[in-house]
Amino acid sequence: MPFFSSADLSDANLKSADLTNAQLSRAIVDNTQFGDNSGIDESMKGDLIKRGAMFEDVPGDS
């Protein structure tokens, strides 16, 4: 189970990562790239964006 509670994920590329059960509530996410992630609901997405994360849609093909 991913557990990043207090991890510094600044500038990390987490696109397409399965974040099911990840605890990101206290992780540092400045400029962290997310997109096409399992386990991220709209509430979590909004919180991450407020804390500096970036989301973009990633096409499933190619």
N, CA, C and O atoms as CSV, one atom per row, in Angstrom:
chain,resi,resn,atom,element,x,y,z
A,1,MET,N,N,0.847,-1.180,0.000
A,1,MET,CA,C,0.000,0.000,0.000
A,1,MET,C,C,0.885,1.234,0.000
A,1,MET,O,O,1.729,1.389,0.882
A,2,PRO,N,N,0.702,2.121,-0.987
A,2,PRO,CA,C,1.499,3.354,-1.016
A,2,PRO,C,C,1.185,4.220,0.193
A,2,PRO,O,O,0.019,4.441,0.518
A,3,PHE,N,N,2.191,4.696,0.839
A,3,PHE,CA,C,1.989,5.552,2.004
A,3,PHE,C,C,3.029,6.657,1.959
A,3,PHE,O,O,4.184,6.445,2.330
A,4,PHE,N,N,2.622,7.844,1.502
A,4,PHE,CA,C,3.523,8.964,1.331
A,4,PHE,C,C,3.185,10.083,2.298
A,4,PHE,O,O,3.357,11.256,1.964
A,5,SER,N,N,2.722,9.757,3.453
A,5,SER,CA,C,2.164,10.727,4.382
A,5,SER,C,C,2.975,12.016,4.507
A,5,SER,O,O,2.422,13.104,4.342
A,6,SER,N,N,4.241,11.920,4.787
A,6,SER,CA,C,5.053,13.126,4.972
A,6,SER,C,C,6.176,13.231,3.943
A,6,SER,O,O,7.154,13.945,4.163
A,7,ALA,N,N,6.044,12.538,2.845
A,7,ALA,CA,C,7.090,12.523,1.821
A,7,ALA,C,C,7.162,13.841,1.072
A,7,ALA,O,O,6.155,14.525,0.891
A,8,ASP,N,N,8.371,14.190,0.639
A,8,ASP,CA,C,8.567,15.347,-0.225
A,8,ASP,C,C,8.539,14.842,-1.666
A,8,ASP,O,O,9.509,14.261,-2.153
A,9,LEU,N,N,7.414,15.073,-2.338
A,9,LEU,CA,C,7.229,14.634,-3.717
A,9,LEU,C,C,7.359,15.798,-4.694
A,9,LEU,O,O,6.903,15.707,-5.834
A,10,SER,N,N,7.972,16.878,-4.258
A,10,SER,CA,C,8.148,18.057,-5.109
A,10,SER,C,C,8.811,17.682,-6.422
A,10,SER,O,O,9.803,16.952,-6.450
A,11,ASP,N,N,8.248,18.192,-7.508
A,11,ASP,CA,C,8.778,17.999,-8.858
A,11,ASP,C,C,8.737,16.552,-9.354
A,11,ASP,O,O,9.302,16.251,-10.406
A,12,ALA,N,N,8.091,15.670,-8.631
A,12,ALA,CA,C,7.993,14.270,-9.069
A,12,ALA,C,C,6.977,14.149,-10.200
A,12,ALA,O,O,6.027,14.928,-10.283
A,13,ASN,N,N,7.186,13.176,-11.058
A,13,ASN,CA,C,6.245,12.858,-12.131
A,13,ASN,C,C,5.503,11.596,-11.720
A,13,ASN,O,O,6.053,10.496,-11.775
A,14,LEU,N,N,4.255,11.760,-11.309
A,14,LEU,CA,C,3.441,10.628,-10.880
A,14,LEU,C,C,2.332,10.319,-11.881
A,14,LEU,O,O,1.328,9.700,-11.529
A,15,LYS,N,N,2.515,10.750,-13.126
A,15,LYS,CA,C,1.525,10.472,-14.164
A,15,LYS,C,C,1.364,8.968,-14.318
A,15,LYS,O,O,2.343,8.223,-14.354
A,16,SER,N,N,0.131,8.544,-14.407
A,16,SER,CA,C,-0.261,7.149,-14.605
A,16,SER,C,C,0.053,6.246,-13.424
A,16,SER,O,O,-0.093,5.029,-13.538
A,17,ALA,N,N,0.481,6.797,-12.290
A,17,ALA,CA,C,0.745,5.981,-11.109
A,17,ALA,C,C,-0.571,5.562,-10.466
A,17,ALA,O,O,-1.527,6.336,-10.430
A,18,ASP,N,N,-0.614,4.338,-9.962
A,18,ASP,CA,C,-1.772,3.851,-9.216
A,18,ASP,C,C,-1.621,4.346,-7.782
A,18,ASP,O,O,-0.759,3.868,-7.044
A,19,LEU,N,N,-2.446,5.288,-7.394
A,19,LEU,CA,C,-2.370,5.884,-6.067
A,19,LEU,C,C,-3.520,5.432,-5.171
A,19,LEU,O,O,-3.874,6.109,-4.206
A,20,THR,N,N,-4.089,4.295,-5.500
A,20,THR,CA,C,-5.138,3.709,-4.671
A,20,THR,C,C,-4.570,3.474,-3.277
A,20,THR,O,O,-3.507,2.869,-3.138
A,21,ASN,N,N,-5.247,3.931,-2.273
A,21,ASN,CA,C,-4.862,3.812,-0.863
A,21,ASN,C,C,-3.668,4.675,-0.469
A,21,ASN,O,O,-3.174,4.554,0.652
A,22,ALA,N,N,-3.197,5.535,-1.353
A,22,ALA,CA,C,-2.087,6.424,-1.000
A,22,ALA,C,C,-2.577,7.473,-0.012
A,22,ALA,O,O,-3.681,8.000,-0.150
A,23,GLN,N,N,-1.766,7.767,0.966
A,23,GLN,CA,C,-2.078,8.795,1.952
A,23,GLN,C,C,-1.217,10.010,1.624
A,23,GLN,O,O,-0.045,10.065,1.996
A,24,LEU,N,N,-1.797,10.979,0.931
A,24,LEU,CA,C,-1.047,12.147,0.463
A,24,LEU,C,C,-1.387,13.415,1.239
A,24,LEU,O,O,-0.986,14.510,0.845
A,25,SER,N,N,-2.123,13.275,2.336
A,25,SER,CA,C,-2.644,14.442,3.036
A,25,SER,C,C,-1.571,15.379,3.574
A,25,SER,O,O,-1.817,16.579,3.694
A,26,ARG,N,N,-0.392,14.868,3.898
A,26,ARG,CA,C,0.671,15.723,4.425
A,26,ARG,C,C,1.907,15.724,3.534
A,26,ARG,O,O,2.928,16.312,3.891
A,27,ALA,N,N,1.823,15.074,2.388
A,27,ALA,CA,C,2.953,15.048,1.460
A,27,ALA,C,C,3.157,16.428,0.850
A,27,ALA,O,O,2.200,17.176,0.649
A,28,ILE,N,N,4.394,16.755,0.560
A,28,ILE,CA,C,4.731,18.009,-0.112
A,28,ILE,C,C,4.632,17.741,-1.612
A,28,ILE,O,O,5.331,16.878,-2.142
A,29,VAL,N,N,3.762,18.484,-2.289
A,29,VAL,CA,C,3.468,18.200,-3.699
A,29,VAL,C,C,3.678,19.415,-4.608
A,29,VAL,O,O,2.995,19.546,-5.624
A,30,ASP,N,N,4.608,20.299,-4.257
A,30,ASP,CA,C,4.901,21.463,-5.098
A,30,ASP,C,C,5.394,21.001,-6.463
A,30,ASP,O,O,6.391,20.286,-6.564
A,31,ASN,N,N,4.691,21.412,-7.507
A,31,ASN,CA,C,5.045,21.085,-8.892
A,31,ASN,C,C,5.043,19.586,-9.204
A,31,ASN,O,O,5.648,19.165,-10.190
A,32,THR,N,N,4.382,18.787,-8.388
A,32,THR,CA,C,4.261,17.357,-8.665
A,32,THR,C,C,3.269,17.176,-9.791
A,32,THR,O,O,2.195,17.778,-9.771
A,33,GLN,N,N,3.607,16.356,-10.777
A,33,GLN,CA,C,2.757,16.133,-11.945
A,33,GLN,C,C,1.906,14.884,-11.746
A,33,GLN,O,O,2.413,13.796,-11.475
A,34,PHE,N,N,0.597,15.076,-11.888
A,34,PHE,CA,C,-0.362,13.983,-11.810
A,34,PHE,C,C,-1.145,13.944,-13.111
A,34,PHE,O,O,-1.265,14.956,-13.801
A,35,GLY,N,N,-1.667,12.798,-13.439
A,35,GLY,CA,C,-2.546,12.648,-14.596
A,35,GLY,C,C,-2.829,11.186,-14.830
A,35,GLY,O,O,-1.924,10.357,-14.732
A,36,ASP,N,N,-4.059,10.854,-15.134
A,36,ASP,CA,C,-4.465,9.478,-15.412
A,36,ASP,C,C,-4.123,8.558,-14.243
A,36,ASP,O,O,-3.580,7.470,-14.430
A,37,ASN,N,N,-4.455,9.021,-13.021
A,37,ASN,CA,C,-4.144,8.255,-11.814
A,37,ASN,C,C,-5.354,7.512,-11.276
A,37,ASN,O,O,-6.442,8.077,-11.167
A,38,SER,N,N,-5.161,6.249,-10.943
A,38,SER,CA,C,-6.173,5.500,-10.195
A,38,SER,C,C,-6.067,5.933,-8.743
A,38,SER,O,O,-4.970,6.183,-8.245
A,39,GLY,N,N,-7.201,6.021,-8.064
A,39,GLY,CA,C,-7.200,6.304,-6.635
A,39,GLY,C,C,-7.265,7.764,-6.260
A,39,GLY,O,O,-7.226,8.080,-5.071
A,40,ILE,N,N,-7.363,8.680,-7.225
A,40,ILE,CA,C,-7.475,10.113,-6.930
A,40,ILE,C,C,-8.901,10.551,-7.232
A,40,ILE,O,O,-9.321,10.562,-8.389
A,41,ASP,N,N,-9.646,10.914,-6.183
A,41,ASP,CA,C,-11.004,11.407,-6.419
A,41,ASP,C,C,-10.968,12.935,-6.536
A,41,ASP,O,O,-9.928,13.556,-6.317
A,42,GLU,N,N,-12.087,13.521,-6.875
A,42,GLU,CA,C,-12.149,14.976,-7.104
A,42,GLU,C,C,-11.794,15.773,-5.854
A,42,GLU,O,O,-11.168,16.828,-5.955
A,43,SER,N,N,-12.178,15.290,-4.689
A,43,SER,CA,C,-11.859,15.980,-3.445
A,43,SER,C,C,-10.350,15.991,-3.212
A,43,SER,O,O,-9.781,17.031,-2.880
A,44,MET,N,N,-9.701,14.844,-3.383
A,44,MET,CA,C,-8.258,14.750,-3.210
A,44,MET,C,C,-7.548,15.588,-4.268
A,44,MET,O,O,-6.561,16.263,-3.975
A,45,LYS,N,N,-8.054,15.542,-5.500
A,45,LYS,CA,C,-7.458,16.313,-6.584
A,45,LYS,C,C,-7.471,17.804,-6.248
A,45,LYS,O,O,-6.460,18.486,-6.411
A,46,GLY,N,N,-8.610,18.309,-5.783
A,46,GLY,CA,C,-8.723,19.718,-5.409
A,46,GLY,C,C,-7.754,20.094,-4.302
A,46,GLY,O,O,-7.145,21.162,-4.353
A,47,ASP,N,N,-7.603,19.241,-3.309
A,47,ASP,CA,C,-6.677,19.493,-2.209
A,47,ASP,C,C,-5.238,19.527,-2.717
A,47,ASP,O,O,-4.468,20.407,-2.333
A,48,LEU,N,N,-4.872,18.586,-3.569
A,48,LEU,CA,C,-3.515,18.535,-4.106
A,48,LEU,C,C,-3.196,19.776,-4.948
A,48,LEU,O,O,-2.097,20.324,-4.870
A,49,ILE,N,N,-4.165,20.209,-5.748
A,49,ILE,CA,C,-3.966,21.410,-6.568
A,49,ILE,C,C,-3.740,22.631,-5.683
A,49,ILE,O,O,-2.868,23.451,-5.970
A,50,LYS,N,N,-4.511,22.756,-4.620
A,50,LYS,CA,C,-4.338,23.874,-3.688
A,50,LYS,C,C,-2.948,23.871,-3.066
A,50,LYS,O,O,-2.427,24.922,-2.691
A,51,ARG,N,N,-2.355,22.702,-2.958
A,51,ARG,CA,C,-1.037,22.563,-2.335
A,51,ARG,C,C,0.100,22.566,-3.355
A,51,ARG,O,O,1.250,22.312,-2.997
A,52,GLY,N,N,-0.210,22.850,-4.624
A,52,GLY,CA,C,0.835,23.043,-5.622
A,52,GLY,C,C,0.988,21.963,-6.661
A,52,GLY,O,O,1.864,22.063,-7.520
A,53,ALA,N,N,0.163,20.928,-6.613
A,53,ALA,CA,C,0.244,19.849,-7.609
A,53,ALA,C,C,-0.315,20.316,-8.939
A,53,ALA,O,O,-1.135,21.233,-8.997
A,54,MET,N,N,0.139,19.673,-10.007
A,54,MET,CA,C,-0.337,19.968,-11.355
A,54,MET,C,C,-0.969,18.711,-11.932
A,54,MET,O,O,-0.391,17.627,-11.860
A,55,PHE,N,N,-2.153,18.861,-12.502
A,55,PHE,CA,C,-2.860,17.746,-13.136
A,55,PHE,C,C,-3.015,18.018,-14.611
A,55,PHE,O,O,-3.294,19.147,-15.014
A,56,GLU,N,N,-2.838,17.002,-15.412
A,56,GLU,CA,C,-3.124,17.114,-16.843
A,56,GLU,C,C,-3.673,15.772,-17.294
A,56,GLU,O,O,-3.342,14.725,-16.737
A,57,ASP,N,N,-4.517,15.827,-18.315
A,57,ASP,CA,C,-5.083,14.605,-18.861
A,57,ASP,C,C,-4.024,13.906,-19.692
A,57,ASP,O,O,-3.324,14.531,-20.488
A,58,VAL,N,N,-3.920,12.620,-19.498
A,58,VAL,CA,C,-2.958,11.823,-20.247
A,58,VAL,C,C,-3.748,10.850,-21.102
A,58,VAL,O,O,-4.498,10.032,-20.569
A,59,PRO,N,N,-3.596,10.922,-22.423
A,59,PRO,CA,C,-4.321,9.990,-23.288
A,59,PRO,C,C,-3.957,8.542,-22.974
A,59,PRO,O,O,-2.809,8.242,-22.648
A,60,GLY,N,N,-4.926,7.657,-23.070
A,60,GLY,CA,C,-4.681,6.253,-22.789
A,60,GLY,C,C,-3.995,5.518,-23.925
A,60,GLY,O,O,-3.439,4.440,-23.715
A,61,ASP,N,N,-4.024,6.068,-25.096
A,61,ASP,CA,C,-3.416,5.433,-26.265
A,61,ASP,C,C,-2.086,6.087,-26.610
A,61,ASP,O,O,-1.765,7.177,-26.135
A,62,SER,N,N,-1.336,5.407,-27.432
A,62,SER,CA,C,-0.026,5.844,-27.941
A,62,SER,C,C,0.989,5.607,-26.896
A,62,SER,O,O,2.167,5.899,-27.102
